């Protein structure tokens, strides 16, 4: 895990998942779930959506977009890594 402290609970974030191989490769942003030790646990069945509601506090769209930007800044995770 690439953090100065250890976590005590499982967690999630958005990450790019790469599917397929060769010319049949595609990528999408998904919610990725981790164990407390940082090992991969799973990912959402459907890609993540950039959305918010009228009830959300001001700045919600920018915070949501920032999560996607962080996902794009990290290396992609190959879907096969979840099959281990």
Sine and cosine of phi, psi and omega as CSV:
sin_phi,cos_phi,sin_psi,cos_psi,sin_omega,cos_omega
0.00,0.00,0.69,-0.73,-0.10,-0.99
-0.99,-0.13,0.84,0.54,0.00,-1.00
-0.63,-0.77,0.41,-0.91,-0.05,-1.00
-0.97,0.23,-0.21,0.98,0.00,-1.00
-0.76,-0.65,0.31,-0.95,0.05,-1.00
-0.99,-0.16,0.51,-0.86,0.02,-1.00
-1.00,0.00,0.42,-0.91,0.03,-1.00
-0.96,-0.29,-0.17,0.99,-0.05,-1.00
-0.71,-0.70,0.37,-0.93,0.11,-0.99
-0.88,0.47,0.36,-0.93,-0.03,-1.00
-0.49,-0.87,0.07,-1.00,0.01,-1.00
-0.59,-0.80,0.32,-0.95,0.19,-0.98
-0.40,-0.92,-0.01,-1.00,0.06,-1.00
-1.00,-0.10,0.68,-0.74,0.05,-1.00
-0.57,-0.82,0.41,-0.91,0.11,-0.99
-0.98,0.17,0.78,-0.62,0.08,-1.00
-0.94,-0.34,0.74,-0.67,0.02,-1.00
-0.97,-0.23,0.80,-0.60,-0.04,-1.00
-0.92,-0.40,0.40,-0.92,0.07,-1.00
0.96,0.26,-0.25,-0.97,0.04,-1.00
-0.39,-0.92,0.34,-0.94,0.01,-1.00
0.86,0.51,-0.71,-0.71,0.00,-1.00
-0.95,0.31,-0.25,0.97,0.01,-1.00
-0.99,-0.14,0.58,0.82,0.00,-1.00
-0.99,-0.11,0.69,-0.72,0.11,-0.99
-0.63,-0.78,0.35,-0.94,-0.04,-1.00
-0.74,-0.67,0.45,-0.89,0.06,-1.00
-0.43,-0.90,0.43,-0.90,0.07,-1.00
-1.00,0.07,0.80,-0.60,0.01,-1.00
-0.78,-0.63,0.33,-0.95,0.23,-0.97
-0.97,0.26,0.79,-0.62,0.03,-1.00
-0.92,-0.39,0.74,-0.67,-0.03,-1.00
-0.96,-0.27,0.67,-0.74,-0.06,-1.00
-0.84,-0.55,0.45,-0.89,0.19,-0.98
-0.97,0.24,0.23,-0.97,0.00,-1.00
-0.86,0.52,-0.49,0.87,-0.01,-1.00
-0.99,0.14,0.03,1.00,0.03,-1.00
1.00,-0.04,-0.07,1.00,0.02,-1.00
-0.96,0.29,0.50,-0.87,-0.03,-1.00
-0.93,0.38,0.71,-0.71,0.02,-1.00
-0.94,-0.34,-0.67,0.74,-0.01,-1.00
0.11,-0.99,-0.02,-1.00,0.04,-1.00
-0.59,-0.81,0.34,-0.94,-0.05,-1.00
-0.91,0.42,0.55,-0.84,-0.02,-1.00
-0.90,0.43,-0.58,0.81,-0.02,-1.00
-0.93,-0.37,0.52,-0.86,0.07,-1.00
-0.86,0.52,0.44,-0.90,0.03,-1.00
-0.94,0.34,0.47,-0.88,0.03,-1.00
-0.88,-0.47,0.59,-0.81,0.10,-1.00
-1.00,0.06,0.97,-0.26,-0.05,-1.00
-0.42,-0.91,0.34,-0.94,0.06,-1.00
-0.38,-0.92,0.20,-0.98,-0.03,-1.00
-0.90,-0.43,0.22,-0.97,0.04,-1.00
-0.90,0.43,-0.38,0.93,0.00,-1.00
-0.99,0.15,-0.24,0.97,-0.01,-1.00
-0.92,0.38,0.46,-0.89,-0.01,-1.00
-0.93,0.37,0.33,-0.94,0.04,-1.00
-0.84,0.55,0.61,-0.79,0.00,-1.00
1.00,0.00,-0.07,1.00,-0.02,-1.00
-0.85,0.53,-0.68,0.73,0.01,-1.00
-0.88,0.48,-0.64,0.77,0.00,-1.00
-0.92,0.38,-0.63,0.78,0.04,-1.00
-0.92,0.40,-0.64,0.77,0.03,-1.00
-0.90,0.44,-0.72,0.70,0.02,-1.00
-0.89,0.46,-0.61,0.79,0.02,-1.00
-0.88,0.47,-0.58,0.82,0.05,-1.00
-0.89,0.45,-0.65,0.76,0.04,-1.00
-0.93,0.38,-0.64,0.77,0.01,-1.00
-0.89,0.45,-0.65,0.76,0.07,-1.00
-0.89,0.46,-0.65,0.76,0.02,-1.00
-0.88,0.48,-0.65,0.76,-0.01,-1.00
-0.95,0.31,-0.39,0.92,0.00,-1.00
-0.98,0.18,-0.34,0.94,0.00,-1.00
-1.00,0.03,0.40,-0.92,0.08,-1.00
-0.89,0.45,0.55,-0.83,0.05,-1.00
-0.92,0.38,0.50,-0.86,0.08,-1.00
-0.97,-0.25,0.79,-0.62,0.05,-1.00
-0.96,0.28,0.71,-0.70,-0.02,-1.00
-0.82,0.58,-0.54,0.84,-0.01,-1.00
-0.88,0.47,-0.39,0.92,0.01,-1.00
-0.91,0.41,-0.35,0.94,0.01,-1.00
-0.99,0.12,-0.22,0.98,-0.05,-1.00
-1.00,0.05,-0.03,1.00,-0.04,-1.00
-0.95,0.32,0.00,0.00,0.00,0.00
